[in-house]
Amino acid sequence: ILPPVLYVIISYFLFFTLQSYTYSRNLEEHSFRGRSIDYLFYIIWGALLILLSCLFFPQFQLAESLSTMILYLWSRRNRNVLMHVFGFLPLKAPYLIWFFLFFSATFGHPLLPDIIGLAIGHLYYFFVDVFPKLPLSKNKRLLKTPRFFRWICKTCGMQGDNQDYQDLLDVNDFDE
């Protein structure tokens, strides 16, 4: 028999593991279809920014920030999806991240890891999906997977760098 505190910790860990797996898998299979190298770059880029944020905002729950970052990008790219939280509360995907933030605050959980993940997810979303559509940008992306990273991944035998598919997505990959 475990102490009640361990039940809370284990259930919280399982919840975030399941959430990360579900939305990460969905992102890779749909938003990053044929672009696994770009998805790996997104994860590594986000993880590095989360580590960098620890210099300014000491935290110990880095996985939570990564999970929130993944959820944020998924919710922005699937804005018309209707989710049923806990099986009965209907929410559109863009509001899901705010629901989880409110949920964490309600139970007294620290919000800093969630806010850091949300900010980093929003940076990626802005640099990749929003900025290239602005007239000022002239169809240029501020954040692209570097060529050397593609080369390293291909050298290691990683599949999933469909450049033809990438060319189709460069500017008009997601409708507003």
FENVENPE-V32116 format. One record per residue. N is the residue number from 1. RES is the residue in one letter. OMEGA is omega in whole degrees, 0 to 359 (999 if undefined). Layout:
N_RES_OMEGA ; N_RES_OMEGA
This chain:
1_I_181 ; 2_L_175 ; 3_P_182 ; 4_P_179 ; 5_V_180 ; 6_L_176 ; 7_Y_179 ; 8_V_181 ; 9_I_181 ; 10_I_180 ; 11_S_178 ; 12_Y_178 ; 13_F_179 ; 14_L_178 ; 15_F_181 ; 16_F_176 ; 17_T_179 ; 18_L_179 ; 19_Q_180 ; 20_S_180 ; 21_Y_184 ; 22_T_184 ; 23_Y_177 ; 24_S_178 ; 25_R_180 ; 26_N_178 ; 27_L_183 ; 28_E_183 ; 29_E_184 ; 30_H_183 ; 31_S_181 ; 32_F_181 ; 33_R_180 ; 34_G_183 ; 35_R_182 ; 36_S_179 ; 37_I_177 ; 38_D_179 ; 39_Y_178 ; 40_L_177 ; 41_F_178 ; 42_Y_181 ; 43_I_181 ; 44_I_178 ; 45_W_179 ; 46_G_180 ; 47_A_178 ; 48_L_177 ; 49_L_177 ; 50_I_177 ; 51_L_178 ; 52_L_179 ; 53_S_179 ; 54_C_176 ; 55_L_183 ; 56_F_181 ; 57_F_183 ; 58_P_179 ; 59_Q_182 ; 60_F_183 ; 61_Q_185 ; 62_L_180 ; 63_A_180 ; 64_E_177 ; 65_S_179 ; 66_L_178 ; 67_S_179 ; 68_T_178 ; 69_M_179 ; 70_I_179 ; 71_L_180 ; 72_Y_181 ; 73_L_178 ; 74_W_183 ; 75_S_178 ; 76_R_181 ; 77_R_179 ; 78_N_190 ; 79_R_181 ; 80_N_180 ; 81_V_177 ; 82_L_181 ; 83_M_174 ; 84_H_181 ; 85_V_183 ; 86_F_175 ; 87_G_183 ; 88_F_183 ; 89_L_182 ; 90_P_178 ; 91_L_171 ; 92_K_187 ; 93_A_181 ; 94_P_180 ; 95_Y_182 ; 96_L_181 ; 97_I_180 ; 98_W_176 ; 99_F_180 ; 100_F_176 ; 101_L_177 ; 102_F_180 ; 103_F_178 ; 104_S_180 ; 105_A_181 ; 106_T_182 ; 107_F_175 ; 108_G_179 ; 109_H_179 ; 110_P_183 ; 111_L_184 ; 112_L_179 ; 113_P_179 ; 114_D_181 ; 115_I_177 ; 116_I_178 ; 117_G_178 ; 118_L_181 ; 119_A_181 ; 120_I_175 ; 121_G_179 ; 122_H_176 ; 123_L_180 ; 124_Y_180 ; 125_Y_181 ; 126_F_183 ; 127_F_187 ; 128_V_187 ; 129_D_186 ; 130_V_186 ; 131_F_181 ; 132_P_180 ; 133_K_180 ; 134_L_180 ; 135_P_180 ; 136_L_187 ; 137_S_183 ; 138_K_177 ; 139_N_177 ; 140_K_176 ; 141_R_177 ; 142_L_183 ; 143_L_177 ; 144_K_176 ; 145_T_182 ; 146_P_180 ; 147_R_180 ; 148_F_178 ; 149_F_176 ; 150_R_181 ; 151_W_179 ; 152_I_181 ; 153_C_179 ; 154_K_178 ; 155_T_179 ; 156_C_176 ; 157_G_180 ; 158_M_177 ; 159_Q_173 ; 160_G_174 ; 161_D_181 ; 162_N_185 ; 163_Q_178 ; 164_D_178 ; 165_Y_179 ; 166_Q_180 ; 167_D_178 ; 168_L_185 ; 169_L_190 ; 170_D_183 ; 171_V_188 ; 172_N_185 ; 173_D_180 ; 174_F_181 ; 175_D_177 ; 176_E_999
